Amino acid sequence: MKIWILDTKAPSHRLVRLNCEDHSDFSYLGDLDDDELTAFFLELQNDMNVEKNIKLLKYYGYLHLFIITKK
């Protein structure tokens, strides 16, 4: 699945927007299979429900993740 990403970082959180279509301000992440997506999601947050997020990305074609920075 071809994926484009927009990653916004702040001191308290991180907003990761994934999209299956090209957008002007997104950068190309790559053509990722399920195993590569799993590794990517676990890199973002190790306690993420990976299976659910992969299904949502495939169904809707986009996924927005709001990740709170743990101190």
ZAMARGU-4260 file (C-alpha; in steps of 0.2 Angstrom, whole numbers, plus 5000, padded with zeros to 4 digits):
<rodrens>
0) 5000/5000/5000 | 5007/5017/4995 | 5007/5029/5009 | 5011/5048/5011 | 5014/5055/5028
5) 5013/5072/5037 | 5021/5072/5054 | 5019/5086/5066 | 5029/5086/5082 | 5026/5097/5098
10) 5033/5096/5115 | 5018/5088/5122 | 5011/5078/5107 | 5014/5071/5090 | 5001/5071/5076
15) 5004/5059/5062 | 4993/5059/5047 | 4994/5045/5035 | 4985/5045/5018 | 4984/5033/5003
20) 4983/5047/4990 | 4996/5060/4986 | 4993/5077/4994 | 5004/5093/4992 | 5011/5095/5009
25) 5013/5076/5013 | 5029/5067/5009 | 5030/5049/5002 | 5033/5036/5015 | 5034/5021/5004
30) 5025/5006/4997 | 5022/4996/5013 | 5015/4979/5016 | 5007/4974/5033 | 5023/4969/5041
35) 5031/4985/5037 | 5016/4995/5043 | 5016/4985/5059 | 5035/4989/5062 | 5031/5008/5058
40) 5016/5009/5070 | 5026/5000/5084 | 5040/5013/5081 | 5028/5027/5084 | 5020/5020/5100
45) 5024/5002/5107 | 5007/5000/5115 | 4997/5004/5099 | 4983/4993/5093 | 4992/4989/5076
50) 4979/4978/5069 | 4965/4990/5071 | 4974/5005/5064 | 4980/4995/5048 | 4961/4990/5045
55) 4956/5008/5047 | 4969/5014/5035 | 4964/5001/5022 | 4946/5005/5024 | 4946/5024/5024
60) 4962/5027/5015 | 4968/5039/5028 | 4973/5038/5047 | 4976/5052/5059 | 4986/5047/5075
65) 4987/5059/5090 | 5001/5052/5101 | 5004/5060/5118 | 5022/5062/5123 | 5025/5052/5139
70) 5038/5059/5151
</rodrens>
